[in-house]
Amino acid sequence: MKLKNYLFATVVFYISCSNENKTTEISKQTATLKSDVLIENAAIIPFSASSENIFAHLTLSGKSILQSRAILKAVNQQGEEVYCETFAAKELIQPEYKTANSVLKEAHIREVVLDYFVEKQKSNKANKDAIVGI
């Protein structure tokens, strides 16, 4: 009886050891996406050269708002890029905020980006209202 148990345990041990190379579990691959986009604003606005609308967006990317790069890009309705400019986000700071501390500068840049297309949309709406009123 002891011999049978010993043989059974030995066979089970060898079978389990030989299955180490055979994996029944599907290996998972994980990829981490690293995005350094800090703030983004987009709008559909009329293109100055024609009556066609364009999709414009302003994106700040980098480690911090003050050290970030700003990308202003415009794409027409066919998906073609019609304008692209890259500059330091500090260039968005208005003259009144040039001497402010870093916290105020960051808040100001954030506000400028979020309101970047608002004035253009207001002026376009005012022009359309004026044309309709004629």
Secondary structure, DSSP 8 states (H G I E B T S, - for coil): -HHHHHHHHHHHHHHHHHTSS---S-----------EEEEEEEEEE-TTSS-EEEEEEEEESSSSTT-EEEEEEE-TTS-EEEEEEEEGGGGS-GGGTTS-HHHHHHHHHHHHHTTTHHHHHHHHHHHHHHHH-
